[in-house]
């Protein structure tokens, strides 16, 4: 599969790389890390990374501005995005070929070519693996900044190597990436700056979450609460694992009010939750998923279903 992807990349002179809305470090890492690898090894190709910029990730990179004309005759690569509803980019269907690279379950098998590896800790780890094949078979070189981005993506999606998705291969690839010339201290400082902003909100979550007798827990963060703690909806992604540290919790939901919807971040220690997420336009991993609802009444309906999962 990796050879097929490299062969596909070599065929196209224009490549657009997209990722999911409300990006996290793995989205930026896999998307823009791949962009820089392709640019380094194929300098005559036009390679663009699209999507709305997330200010809290400015320490990593910024995407390009893309318009409709760029898609004509282009290869579109979509990274770290399980379903079409979450693709951050218009007109991708007007491209010549769509290639999906992702580590979420392939519940929405979009794209002409798909490489989905649910055993990978992150899509950034998959791109690192793709580079290994390119290096071995085609003499690819890794830019230092691409290594920085991929390392950040792996760190972000593994919770600094603490999540169960971390494997020996994850550590092996991370150890290869840190051999390149980038400032890890500066990188972690960028991550910490976001974390520092949300520490007070984390305390609020610990004090105000609700839990039932079966271990189903939830917390609602409305816009007033986010404004009080000066945290953006996207920055709350760093808090999703917080309740996992609380004894007795089986599965949990963090519900974040945005301007046009209520974002639901779902996590579980045992019950499979991605089918529940799919009922609300979302998806993800069996124990880590996301969804969206459009009213607090609909949010309560989802919470009721989460509670039912914890009874089984």
Backbone as a ProteinNet text record, in pm:
[ID]
protein_1_A
[PRIMARY]
XXXXXXXXXXXXXXXXXXXXXXXXXXXXXXXXXXXXXXXXXXXXXXXXXXXXXXXXXXXXXXXXXXXXXXXXXXXXXXXXXXXXXXXXXXXXXXXXXXXXXXXXXXXXXXXXXXXXXXXXXXXXXXXXXXXXXXXXXXXXXXXXXXXXXXXXXXXXXXXXXXXXXXXXXXXXXXXXXXXXXXXXXXXXXXXXXXXXXXXXXXXXXXXXXXXXXXXXXXXXXXXXXXXXXXXXXXXXXXXXXXXXXXXXXXXXXXXXXXXXXXXXXXXXXXXXXXXXXXXXXXXXXXXXXXXXXXXXXXXXXXXXXXXXXXXX
[TERTIARY]
82.1	0	85.9	192.9	279.2	346.2	386.8	445.1	342	217.9	111.2	89.4	93.8	76.2	190.3	312.3	426.6	418.2	380.6	363.7	258.1	150.3	43.7	94	166.6	223.5	314.5	393.6	488.1	418	295.2	224.1	169.2	147.8	75.2	169.2	149.4	228.3	165.3	36.6	-33.9	-100.8	-69.2	-118	-173.8	-295.1	-358.3	-379.1	-335.3	-348.8	-446	-549.3	-651.7	-652.3	-723	-739.8	-874.5	-898.4	-1031.5	-1049.7	-1176.3	-1210.8	-1167.8	-1155.8	-1110.3	-985.1	-877.1	-759.2	-689.4	-618.8	-534	-390.3	-293	-155.2	-134.8	-208.3	-190.6	-242.1	-349.9	-402.1	-299.1	-245.1	-142.2	-14.2	23.7	147.7	147	40.6	33	15.1	-68.4	-97	24.4	75.1	181	317.2	331.2	452.5	466	355.2	356.8	383.8	323.4	348	497.1	562.3	704.1	792	753.8	828.4	818.6	697.2	679.3	755	744.7	814.4	965.8	1019.1	1163.1	1210.8	1132.8	1176.8	1127.6	1027.8	976.8	959.5	1068.8	1060.6	984	963.5	890.6	739	694	550.1	492.9	368.1	295.8	219.5	252.9	191.3	132	2.4	-68.2	-137.9	-140.4	-211.6	-325.3	-449.3	-565	-637.8	-737.1	-818.8	-811.6	-912.6	-916.2	-808.5	-735.8	-626.3	-678.7	-615.8	-644.6	-534.2	-570.8	-471.2	-389.2	-450.4	-376.6	-266.1	-267.5	-163.5	-64.7	-63.3	28.6	174.3	202	339	387.3	294	330.8	346.9	242.1	244	115.8	106	-16.8	-46.2	-172.6	-207.1	-204.9	-214.6	-217.7	-360.8	-372	-502.8	-526.5	-637.1	-666.4	-800.1	-807	-934.1	-974.5	-1091.1	-1150.1	-1062.6	-995.2	-916.2	-799.4	-752.9	-639.4	-672.7	-801.5	-838.6	-837.5	-839.3	-842.6	-716	-735.3	-626.9	-536.6	-584.4	-500.2	-525.2	-423.7	-437.5	-470.3	-577.6	-611.5	-582	-500.3	-470.8	-538.9	-618.7	-689.5	-636.3	-577.7	-515.8	-598.9	-594.1	-647.8	-796.2	-872.6	-1013.8	-1096.2	-1175	-1246.2	-1365.7	-1434.9	-1557.1	-1564	-1639	-1642.7	-1698	-1789.3	-1847.2	-1742	-1627.9	-1526.2	-1412	-1419.1	-1313.2	-1318.5	-1205.1	-1198.1	-1143.9	-1235.5	-1195.6	-1309.3	-1329.6	-1434.3	-1377.6	-1464.4	-1434.3	-1337.3	-1311.7	-1216.9	-1268.9	-1401.4	-1457.7	-1435.3	-1386	-1356.1	-1211.5	-1140.6	-1002.8	-1004.5	-887.8	-879.5	-879.3	-818.3	-809.6	-805.3	-872.7	-872.7	-806.5	-711.7	-636	-657.7	-703.4	-730.8	-621.1	-562.6	-464.6	-513	-542.5	-608.7	-587.7	-598.5	-585.9	-716	-824.8	-955.5	-1022.9	-1117.4	-1192	-1254.9	-1253	-1294.6	-1445.7	-1518.7	-1665	-1719.7	-1645.3	-1684.2	-1571.7	-1578.9	-1468.1	-1466.5	-1445.7	-1440.3	-1302.2	-1293	-1164.6	-1144.7	-1061.6	-1028.9	-921.4	-833	-728.7	-733.8	-730.2	-740.8	-630	-565.2	-472.4	-518.9	-580.1	-633.2	-565.4	-502.8	-433.4	-478.3	-576.3	-629.8	-532.3	-427.6	-327.1	-221.9	-222.7	-126.1	-172.5	-77.9	-111.9	-168.4	-132	-164.7	-142.2	-200.6	-172.3	-30.4	21.3	160.3	256.7	223.7	307.3	300.1	181.5	167.1	249.7	249.7	328.7	478	517.8	656.7	691.1	598.1	616.4	624.2	541.1	545.2	681.4	733.9	866.8	972.8	961.8	1059.4	1064.1	946	940.5	1001.1	968.5	1024.2	1175.3	1224.3	1369.4	1439.4	1380.9	1442.6	1437.8	1324.3	1304	1331.3	1322.5	1334.4	1436.6	1504.1	1604.5	1549.8	1427.7	1367.8	1453.6	1446.5	1508.9	1400.3	1426.5	1330.5	1373.3	1292.3	1323.7	1312.9	1396.1	1392.7	1255.5	1192.5	1063.7	953.7	965.5	869	881.2	1006.4	1027.7	966.2	981.2	922.1	770.5	708.7	563.4	512.2	578.9	536.4	554.5	663.7	686	576	540.5	433.6	300.6	274	150.3	143.6	255.6	260.3	244.2	315.7	306.3	162.6	99.6	-35.8	-137.4	-130.9	-233.2	-207.1	-88.9	-59.9	-64.6	-102.7	-101.3	36.2	136.4	278.1	318	274.5	311.4	245.5	137.8	73.8	-52.2	-108.1	-230.5	-199.7	-297.3	-274.9	-240.7	-271.6	-240.8	-90.9	-12.1	133.4	192.3	269.8	331	482.5	549.2	694.8	733.3	649.9	678	664.4	568.7	553.4	681.3	734.8	859	975.3	979	1088	1085.4	966.8	956.8	981.3	933.1	960.4	1110	1177	1321.1	1398.7	1348.4	1413.3	1388.5	1269.5	1236.1	1318.9	1347.2	1420.8	1568.7	1612.4	1749.7	1766.5	1653.5	1660.6	1676.9	1711.4	1749.3	1627.3	1563.6	1457.8	1460.6	1406	1413.9	1294.5	1317.6	1208.4	1157.4	1247.8	1206.5	1111.3	1143.6	1056.7	921.8	923.5	800.7	710.1	768.4	689.1	643.2	721.6	679	552.4	544.7	423.8	304	325	217.6	177.2	277.6	249.5	170.7	196.6	125.2	-24.4	-62.7	-204.9	-253.6	-171.7	-210.2	-228.3	-140.2	-146.4	-281.5	-332.7	-459.4	-576.4	-564.3	-680.5	-673.5	-566.7	-554.4	-669.7	-709.3	-818.9	-951.1	-970.7	-1092.2	-1092.6	-976.3	-967.5	-1014.5	-974.1	-1020.9	-1171.5	-1227.5	-1373.1	-1440.6	-1383.1	-1440.5	-1440.4	-1329.8	-1321.2	-1424.7	-1456.4	-1548.2	-1695	-1722.5	-1861	-1914.8	-1834	-1887.9	-1992.1	-2080.3	-2184.1	-2157.9	-2188.8	-2166.7	-2282	-2326.1	-2434.2	-2377.9	-2468	-2425.7	-2350	-2360.7	-2291.8	-2160.1	-2126.7	-1998.5	-2002.9	-2122.7	-2134.2	-2123.9	-2030.1	-2005.2	-2013	-2041.5	-2045	-2025.7	-1984.3	-1974.1	-2016.3	-2097	-2141.3	-2063.8	-1998	-1922.6	-1989.8	-2070.7	-2137.7	-2044.2	-2088.8	-2003.4	-1967.2	-2056.5	-2029.1	-1913.4	-1911.8	-1803.8	-1670.9	-1672.7	-1548.9	-1493.8	-1582.7	-1538.8	-1480	-1538.6	-1489.2	-1344.4	-1311.8	-1177.3	-1087.7	-1141.4	-1065.6	-1006	-1088.4	-1048.9	-1139.3	-1080.9	-1160.2	-1214.8	-1322.9	-1376.4	-1272.3	-1187.7	-1088.4	-985.1	-951.6	-850.7	-898.4	-1029	-1080.7	-1045.8	-996.3	-956.8	-850.3	-771.9	-665.8	-720.7	-850.1	-910.6	-988.3	-999.9	-1092	-1051	-921.7	-877.8	-887.4	-922.5	-918.9	-1000.7	-1123.6	-1211.1	-1169.3	-1082.8	-1035	-952.5	-904.2	-824.5	-910.3	-1041.3	-1129.6	-1175	-1155.1	-1192.9	-1343.7	-1381.3	-1523.2	-1590.6	-1520.6	-1581.9	-1566.4	-1675.9	-1679.3	-1663.2	-1738.8	-1732.8	-1778.2	-1734.3	-1767	-1779.9	-1849.5	-1868.8	-1838.2	-1761.4	-1741.1	-1811.2	-1907.9	-1992	-1955.7	-1915.4	-1864.5	-1954.9	-2009	-2097.2	-2015.2	-2040.2	-1978.6	-2085.1	-2049.5	-2144.3	-2262	-2238.4	-2343.3	-2379.6	-2317.4	-2343.8	-2284.4	-2310.9	-2249.4	-2159.3	-2032.3	-1932.7	-1928.1	-1932.2	-1931.7	-1804.4	-1724.6	-1604.4	-1633.3	-1625.3	-1660.7	-1536.9	-1526.9	-1419.8	-1477	-1410	-1459.1	-1342.6	-1364.6	-1267.9	-1306.1	-1431.7	-1475.5	-1582.2	-1699.7	-1803.3	-1757.6	-1796.5	-1766.2	-1858.8	-1800.8	-1879.2	-1883.6	-1805.9	-1806.5	-1940.3	-2014.5	-2147.2	-2243	-2230.4	-2311	-2274.9	-2146.5	-2102.9	-2158.9	-2162.1	-2211	-2358.3	-2435	-2576.3	-2592.5	-2485.3	-2491.4	-2387.5	-2373.5	-2289.7	-2141.3	-2098.3	-1957.2	-1900.8	-1797.8	-1731.8	-1597.7	-1515.3	-1383.5	-1345.3	-1266.8	-1219.5	-1324.4	-1315.6	-1412.1	-1418.2	-1305.2	-1302.3	-1274.2	-1266.7	-1239.9	-1304.6	-1411.9	-1489.4	-1536.6	-1596	-1652.6	-1781.3	-1866	-1994	-2037.9	-2153.3	-2209	-2359.7	-2410.9	-2555.4	-2588	-2716.7	-2753.9	-2845.7	-2860.3	-2935	-2897.2	-2922.5	-2894.3	-2992.8	-3111.9	-3207.1	-3152.9	-3095.4	-3035.1	-2912.1	-2839.4	-2724.5	-2770.4	-2881.8	-2933	-2972.7	-3024.5	-3059.1	-2934.7	-2827.1	-2700.8	-2648.3	-2656.1	-2608.8	-2687.2	-2817	-2900.1	-2852.9	-2821.2	-2771.5	-2633.6	-2551.4	-2421.3	-2438	-2533.3	-2561.4	-2606.5	-2685.3	-2732.7	-2617.1	-2518.2	-2401.9	-2323.6	-2324	-2248.3	-2321.1	-2448.9	-2523.6	-2490.7	-2461.2	-2442.3	-2312.6
-121.1	0	126.8	126.7	245.4	271.2	164.5	181.8	238	192.6	244	393.1	434.5	575.4	659	609.8	683.8	691.9	581.5	582.8	684.6	693.5	789.4	932.3	958.7	1091.8	1130.5	1035.3	1065.6	1102.2	1055.6	1078.4	1220	1288.3	1416.2	1533.3	1637.3	1758.6	1856.7	1837.8	1925.4	1839.9	1868.3	1788.2	1880.9	1852.4	1927.1	1830.8	1871.1	1786.5	1853.3	1780.7	1829.2	1744.6	1792.5	1717.6	1756	1717.7	1737.4	1877.2	1915	2041.7	2036.6	2154.1	2166	2079.9	2113.5	2027.6	2020.6	1910.1	1889.2	1871.5	1849.7	1835.1	1723.3	1612.9	1505.4	1545.2	1623	1670.7	1758.9	1856.6	1942.7	1864.5	1778.9	1704.7	1617	1539.6	1448.8	1525.2	1628	1705.3	1786.3	1870.7	1962.3	1893.1	1791.8	1711.1	1640.7	1583.6	1517.7	1619.1	1735.8	1840.4	1870.5	1886.5	1923.1	1808.9	1684.9	1571.1	1567.9	1586.3	1584.3	1700.3	1818.3	1933.4	1913.1	1852.8	1829.3	1734.2	1629.8	1524.5	1541.1	1628.2	1656.7	1808.4	1882.7	2029.8	2091.8	2017.3	2073.4	2059.8	1987.8	1971.5	2090.4	2123.7	2223	2148.8	2175.6	2105.1	2208.5	2195.2	2289.4	2214.5	2276.4	2219.8	2313.5	2265.9	2352.9	2331	2416.3	2408.6	2536	2558.4	2677.2	2667.9	2776.2	2775.6	2777.7	2698.6	2697.7	2775.9	2890.6	2980.2	2914.1	2825.7	2762.2	2669.9	2638.9	2554.1	2634.1	2765.5	2848.9	2815	2759.8	2721.6	2605.5	2535.6	2425.9	2474.1	2534.7	2574.9	2649.4	2696.5	2755.8	2697	2665.3	2610	2716	2670.4	2760.5	2804.9	2911.3	2957.5	2889.9	2817.4	2739.2	2784.4	2795	2826.4	2712.7	2727.2	2619.7	2579.1	2674.1	2644.5	2549.6	2547.7	2461.5	2312.8	2278	2136.9	2072.3	2150.8	2094.3	2012.8	1887.4	1794.3	1760.6	1785.8	1764.3	1628.2	1581	1470.1	1531.9	1486.2	1531	1417.8	1448.7	1354.1	1407.6	1324.4	1364.6	1281.3	1348.6	1277.5	1292.9	1189.9	1193.7	1227.4	1184.3	1220.9	1096.9	1050.3	925.1	931.7	1047	1055	1188	1187.9	1303.8	1428.3	1411	1527.6	1612	1552.7	1624.8	1678	1658.5	1709.3	1862.1	1926.4	2072.2	2118.2	2140.5	2184.3	2167	2266.5	2259.4	2206.9	2158.1	2124.8	2007.1	1931.3	1820	1714.8	1707.7	1611.4	1652.7	1775.3	1820.5	1788.8	1719.2	1678.9	1555.2	1515.3	1398.8	1268.3	1269.7	1147.4	1187.3	1107	1130.7	1012.3	1043	941.6	965.6	864	874.8	805.1	877.1	818.8	847.9	742.3	765.4	647.1	674.7	566.6	541.4	607.1	580.5	463.2	395.4	289.5	341.4	260	302.6	290.7	359.1	352.9	422.4	519.3	593	574.2	469.7	437.3	525.8	654.8	747.9	741.7	797.5	806.5	697	726.7	628.8	531.4	579.8	497.1	520.2	411.9	425.3	347	412.3	344.2	376.5	278.9	294.8	191.9	239.2	150.7	185.4	110.5	139.3	98.3	26	-10.8	96.6	200.7	309.2	405.2	458.3	550.9	681.3	715.8	846.5	841.2	935.5	944.2	994.8	1073.5	1118	999.8	898.8	778.3	708	706.8	646	720.6	853.4	931	904.9	887.6	851.9	716.5	623	492	503.7	590.9	614.7	669.9	762.4	816.1	706.2	613.4	504.9	425.5	400.4	330.3	416.7	545.5	634.9	646.8	649.3	657.6	531.5	416.1	288.9	265.3	295.7	259.6	372	497.6	610.6	714.8	688	782.2	911.1	907.4	1027.3	1083.7	1216	1286.1	1349.4	1352.7	1411.6	1553.4	1654.3	1789.8	1795.5	1876.2	1886.7	1929.5	2024.1	2072.9	1968.7	1883.1	1773.8	1678.5	1650.3	1564.1	1626.8	1758.3	1829.6	1816.2	1834.3	1826.4	1685.2	1585.4	1447.7	1405.8	1448.7	1419	1482.2	1606.9	1674.4	1601	1552.2	1478.6	1349.8	1279	1155.2	1185.1	1285.4	1322.9	1361.7	1438.9	1485.6	1373.1	1280.8	1175.7	1059.5	1052.4	946.8	999	1127.5	1183.8	1177.3	1218.3	1211.6	1068.2	977.1	834.7	758.9	813.7	749.1	671.9	694.9	626.4	483.1	392.3	252.1	232.4	330.3	318.2	323.6	364.8	372.4	232.9	203	71	84.6	-29.8	-25.5	43.9	26.7	94.7	246.3	288.2	431.3	488.7	420.6	467.6	463.3	357.6	347.2	464.4	498.1	606.4	742	759	884.7	900.9	790.7	799.1	834.4	793.8	832.2	979.6	1027.3	1166.7	1264.7	1230.7	1326.1	1334	1251.7	1262.3	1382.7	1437.6	1553	1681.3	1787	1912.3	2001.1	1984.5	2076.4	2085.1	2192	2223.1	2161.5	2049.7	1983.9	2069.2	2138.4	2223.2	2332	2392.1	2495.8	2437.5	2317.3	2251.1	2224.5	2168.9	2140.5	2268.9	2376.5	2505	2553.8	2533	2569.7	2489.9	2359.9	2276.1	2319.2	2352.3	2390	2519.3	2612.9	2740	2718.6	2623.6	2590.2	2521	2429.1	2356.2	2449.8	2550	2643.7	2715.2	2750.3	2822.5	2739.7	2607.9	2524.8	2457.9	2483.4	2418.8	2456	2584	2626.8	2564.3	2553.7	2489.4	2341.9	2279.2	2139.4	2123	2216.3	2211.9	2224.5	2311.2	2327.1	2195.7	2126.9	2000.1	1898	1887.2	1791.1	1820.8	1948.1	1986.7	1977.9	1977.9	1993.5	1881.9	1782.3	1676.4	1595.1	1531.6	1446.7	1301	1210.5	1067.9	988.6	884.4	802.1	677.1	593	475.9	372.4	378.2	281.6	335.9	457.1	512.4	595.9	630.2	719.9	864	939.1	1074.5	1173.9	1299.6	1403.4	1539.3	1635.8	1775.3	1861.1	1963.6	2055.7	2187.2	2227.7	2352.7	2447.8	2538.1	2632.4	2748.7	2836.1	2946	3040.6	3059.2	3146.7	3092.2	2960.9	2898.9	2909.7	2886.2	2896.1	3038.6	3136.5	3275.9	3310.2	3256.3	3281.4	3234.9	3120.1	3064.4	3099.7	3179.4	3226.4	3109.6	3007.8	2888.4	2876.4	2852.6	2835.3	2693.3	2670.9	2534.8	2433.2	2472.9	2377.8	2342	2435.3	2408.1	2307.5	2287.9	2190.5	2047.6	2026.3	1890.8	1834.7	1923.2	1879.2	1830.7	1854.8	1817.7	1687.2	1631.2	1518.8	1399	1382	1267.8	1287.7	1408.2	1440.7	1344.7	1318.6	1236.7	1090.3	1050.9	913.3	879.9	981.4	959.6	940.4	963.1	955.5	811.4	762.6	625.1	606	493.9	459.5	501.5	578.9	621.9	513.1	482.6	380.2	444.2	548.6	622.9	764.2	859.3	997.8	1081.1	1192.9	1287.8	1427.7	1500.8	1643.1	1717.2	1799.8	1867.7	2014.9	2065.7	2201.8	2281	2388.7	2471.7	2560.2	2548.1	2633.8	2726.7	2808.8	2907.8	2844.2	2729.7	2670.8	2527.8	2473.7	2335.3	2310.6	2191.3	2146.9	2029.3	2049.7	1946.8	1846.8	1717	1612.3	1529.2	1527.4	1443.7	1325.4	1206.5	1083.8	998.6	945.4	852.4	739.1	623.5	507.1	422	355.8	257.8	116	96.9	-38.5	-40.3	23.1	14.2	77.3	16.5	71.8	190.6	304.5	427.6	487.6	433.5	498.7	479.4	373	356.9	463.3	497.8	606.6	737.8	763.3	886	894.4	779.8	776.8	816.3	792	832	983.5	1054.2	1199.7	1263	1203.1	1260.8	1255.8	1168.2	1159.4	1020.9	990	861.4	865.9	766.6	762	622.1	611.2	482.4	419.8	289.2	225.1	288.9	338	395.5	545.8	606	750.3	804.5	880.9	928.4	1071.4	1126.1	1259.7	1268.1	1363.4	1381.4	1526.2	1558.2	1692.6	1683.2	1768.5	1782.7	1930.7	1960.6	2098.4	2164	2098.7	2159.4	2084.7	2148.8	2080.5	1965.9	1975.1	1863.4	1740.7	1763.2	1652.5	1600.1	1688.8	1646.7	1554.8	1587.4	1503.1	1365.6	1361.1	1233.4	1147.1	1208.7	1135.7	1086.5	1170.1	1130.7	1011.1	1010.5	896.2	767.1	774.6	657.1	614.6	710.6	677.4	603.7	647.4	580.4	436.1	414.8	279.3	188.8	242.5	162.6	114.9	195.7	160.9	57.7	37.5	-64.6	-203.5	-213.6	-344.7	-410.3
0	0	0	81	86.2	-48.8	-117.4	-250.5	-347.5	-335.9	-421.4	-397.2	-270.4	-238.1	-295.8	-281.2	-335.4	-487.4	-552	-698.1	-739.6	-660.9	-690.5	-675.1	-569.2	-547.5	-663.7	-712.2	-819.7	-951	-969.6	-1095.1	-1108.2	-997	-1000.7	-977.9	-1057.5	-1042.9	-944.3	-916.5	-822.9	-716.6	-590.7	-478.6	-372	-327.5	-218.7	-102.4	16	134.7	231.7	269	361.3	487.3	590	715.2	775	899	955.7	1014.1	1028.8	1093.1	1239.4	1301.6	1439.5	1460.9	1391	1390.9	1526.2	1545.9	1661.8	1611.8	1699.9	1652.5	1551.5	1563.5	1465.6	1328.6	1325.8	1197	1127	1200.3	1142.3	1113.6	1206.6	1189.4	1066.1	1048.1	933.6	803.4	804.9	683.3	636.6	723.1	681.6	685.1	770.6	766.1	632.2	583.1	452.2	341.8	351.5	251.8	240.2	352.6	350.5	299.3	328.5	274.4	122.5	69.9	-75.9	-140.5	-82.3	-139.4	-141.3	-37.1	-28.4	-137.2	-162.3	-253.1	-395.9	-414.7	-549.2	-562.6	-568.8	-565.4	-681.6	-790	-904	-889.5	-787.8	-768.1	-689.7	-718.9	-639.4	-530.2	-405.4	-292.9	-197.6	-169.7	-83.8	29	147	262.2	298	289.9	308.6	439.4	462.3	582.8	663.3	744.9	829.5	937	957.6	1054.5	1197	1282.6	1425.1	1496.9	1554.6	1612.7	1723	1799.2	1908.9	1858.6	1727.7	1669.3	1585.3	1603	1525.4	1554.4	1672.1	1703.8	1616.4	1553.2	1463.3	1319.4	1264.4	1123.9	1091.8	967.7	917.2	779.9	752.5	621	512.2	388.2	272.6	244.3	168.3	119.2	-16.2	-25.9	-146.4	-204.5	-336	-400.4	-494.5	-550.9	-631.4	-749.3	-810.7	-930.1	-900.7	-776.5	-742.3	-757.5	-748.2	-747.2	-885.4	-989.4	-1124.7	-1150.1	-1189.6	-1223.5	-1104.3	-982.8	-864.8	-800.9	-731.7	-637	-502.2	-439.2	-303.9	-206.2	-107.4	0.6	126.5	190.5	312.2	427.6	526.2	638.7	766.2	849.1	985.8	991.3	892.3	884.2	850.9	949.4	933.2	841.2	837.3	756.9	682.5	573.5	484.3	552.1	650.5	716.9	787.1	820.4	897.6	810.6	681.1	593.1	589.7	616.9	616.5	481.1	388.2	255	156.6	75.4	-25.9	-158	-240.8	-380.5	-396.4	-292.1	-306.9	-404.2	-418.9	-513.8	-659.4	-681.4	-816.6	-856.3	-770.6	-801.7	-891.1	-937.7	-1024.6	-945.9	-825.8	-744.8	-597.7	-513	-368.4	-299.4	-212.3	-138.9	10.4	80.1	223.7	303.3	401.3	493.2	634.5	711.4	839.5	933.5	1063.8	1162.5	1237.7	1198.5	1258	1186.1	1250.9	1181.9	1052.9	948.8	815.3	798.7	886.4	881.1	757.1	705.5	585	482.6	402.2	310.5	186.2	206.3	93.7	29.4	-90.1	-158.1	-261.9	-362.2	-466.6	-419.1	-333.9	-274.3	-123.9	-44.7	100.2	169.9	263.3	353.8	495.4	558.3	693.7	782.9	889	982.7	1124	1174.8	1307.9	1418.5	1383.1	1481.8	1503.6	1420.9	1435.5	1544.5	1618.6	1727.1	1674.9	1552.5	1496	1346.2	1275.3	1132.3	1110.2	1202.5	1191.9	1197	1276.6	1277.4	1141.6	1079.7	947.5	842.8	849.1	753.6	776.1	900.9	929.6	868.3	876.7	815.2	663.2	605.8	461	421.7	502.4	474.2	476.7	571.7	580.5	450.3	391.6	263.8	153.2	153.2	53.1	64.2	186.1	207.7	157.2	186.7	149	-1.7	-63.2	-203.4	-302.5	-256.3	-349.3	-304.1	-192.7	-146.4	-89.3	-38.9	18.6	131.5	146.5	257.1	343.9	473.5	568	604.5	576.4	624.8	777.3	839.6	985.5	1035.3	964.9	1011.8	996.3	894.8	881.2	999.2	1040.7	1157.4	1281.9	1295.9	1409.8	1411.1	1294.8	1285.2	1313	1257.3	1278.4	1423.9	1484.5	1626.1	1710.8	1680.9	1754.6	1738.9	1618.1	1595.3	1675.2	1680.8	1759	1907.3	1955.8	2097.6	2132.7	2045.8	2073.1	2078.6	1982.9	1976.2	2071.2	2128.6	2226.8	2369.5	2387.4	2521.9	2582.7	2500.6	2541.8	2576.5	2488.8	2493.3	2609.4	2665.4	2779.4	2741.4	2620.6	2581.2	2539	2551.3	2513.7	2366.3	2281.7	2139	2111.7	2210.4	2195	2190.5	2086.7	2071.1	2062.6	2053.6	2038	1906.8	1803.2	1676.9	1692	1775.3	1800.7	1859.5	1959.3	2022	1923	1841.1	1742.8	1646.2	1597.9	1499.6	1564	1686.5	1755.9	1780.4	1813.8	1839.8	1713.7	1597.5	1471.6	1441.1	1470.7	1440.4	1523.4	1648.3	1732	1694.3	1599.7	1550	1456.6	1410.1	1320.3	1401.3	1332.3	1396.9	1419.4	1534.3	1576.4	1728.4	1779.3	1921.3	1994.1	2059.4	2131.2	2246.4	2314	2426	2378.8	2264.9	2208.9	2167	2110.7	2069	2189.2	2295	2414.2	2481.9	2468.6	2523.4	2454.1	2321.9	2248.8	2295.9	2318.4	2369.7	2510.4	2591.8	2730.7	2739	2647.2	2650.4	2636.6	2549.9	2537.4	2664.5	2716.7	2837.1	2956.6	2967.2	3079.2	3082.7	2965.6	2957.4	3009	2997	3027.5	3164.8	3240.9	3371.6	3464.4	3464.9	3552.2	3508.8	3378.2	3329.3	3366	3365	3406.9	3551.2	3638.1	3776.2	3784.8	3701.2	3697.4	3657.8	3560.8	3515.9	3629	3700.6	3811.3	3919.4	3938.8	4044.9	4004.3	3872	3828.8	3739.1	3705.8	3621	3698	3622.6	3681.7	3643.7	3734	3710.7	3770.2	3698.5	3751.5	3818.3	3867.5	3946	3864.1	3730	3643.7	3586.5	3624.2	3580.8	3454.5	3407.9	3292.4	3341.5	3285.5	3333.1	3217.6	3253	3150.9	3215.7	3134.4	3175.1	3056.9	3082.8	2978.9	2992.8	2884.9	2883.2	2784.4	2836.8	2747.9	2715	2624.9	2579.7	2693.8	2787.2	2901	2984.3	3004.1	3081	3007.5	2876.8	2798.5	2801.7	2791.7	2797.1	2933.6	3038.1	3173.4	3188.8	3129.1	3141.8	3023.4	2929.6	2811.8	2733	2712.8	2637.9	2516.4	2399.2	2277.9	2271.9	2196.6	2184	2136.4	2041.5	1989.9	2095.4	2183.5	2286.1	2389.1	2400.3	2497.1	2459.1	2336.5	2297	2390	2451.7	2542.2	2675.7	2701.3	2828.9	2823.3	2704.4	2688.6	2772.9	2799.7	2879	3028	3072.3	3215.4	3300.5	3259.5	3342.6	3344.9	3253.7	3254	3375.8	3445	3564.7	3689.2	3677.2	3793.3	3815	3935.7	3969.8	3957.7	3898.4	3889	3760.7	3675.9	3549.9	3444.8	3377.8	3272.7	3133.9	3109	2982.8	3011.8	2927.1	2957	2830.7	2846.9	2737.5	2787.8	2708.2	2732.8	2620.3	2655.2	2557.4	2555.3	2438.9	2425	2331.1	2380.1	2297.9	2205	2075	1974.6	1918	1822.5	1770.7	1698	1632.3	1549.8	1587.9	1692.1	1731.7	1870	1921.7	2047.1	2013.4	2028.2	1998.1	2113.2	2081.7	2182.6	2168.2	2273	2275.7	2367.2	2310.7	2381.9	2407.4	2527.7	2562.1	2647.1	2644.7	2717	2766.1	2876	2925.5	2884.4	2845.5	2808	2698.5	2717	2613.4	2481.8	2371.2	2238.8	2213.9	2178.7	2169.5	2029.4	1932.6	1801.4	1728.2	1759.6	1698.7	1751.1	1879.3	1935	1867.6	1849.3	1782.4	1640.8	1572.5	1434.3	1425.8	1531.8	1532	1530	1563.7	1570.4	1478.4	1360.8	1257.1	1283.9	1374	1409.3	1387.1	1461.2	1449.5	1520	1489.4	1551.5	1591.4	1696.6	1746.4	1837.9	1863.1	1953.2	2091.7	2142.3	2276.4	2277.4	2160.2	2151.8	2025.4	2042.9	1927.5	1949.6	1845.3	1853.1	1774.1	1809.4	1740.3	1757.7	1700.6	1712.9	1732.9	1820.4	1837.1	1822.6	1812.5	1779	1881.9	1996	2106.8	2233.2	2347.8	2474.1	2497	2436.6	2446.9	2374.7	2256.4	2183	2256.9	2323.4	2404.5	2517	2580.9	2689.4	2637.4	2516	2453.3	2434.7	2387	2370	2504.3	2607.4	2740	2792	2769.8	2811	2743.5	2615.1	2543.5	2593	2631.3	2689.3	2821.2	2901.6	3028.4	3005.3	2901	2869.7	2830.9	2761.2	2723.9	2845.5	2950.9	3071.7	3157.3	3132.7	3205.8	3154.7	3023.2	2959.7	3004.8
[MASK]
++++++++++++++++++++++++++++++++++++++++++++++++++++++++++++++++++++++++++++++++++++++++++++++++++++++++++++++++++++++++++++++++++++++++++++++++++++++++++++++++++++++++++++++++++++++++++++++++++++++++++++++++++++++++++++++++++++++++++++++++++++++++++++++++++++++++++++++++++++++++++++++++++++++++++++++++++++++++

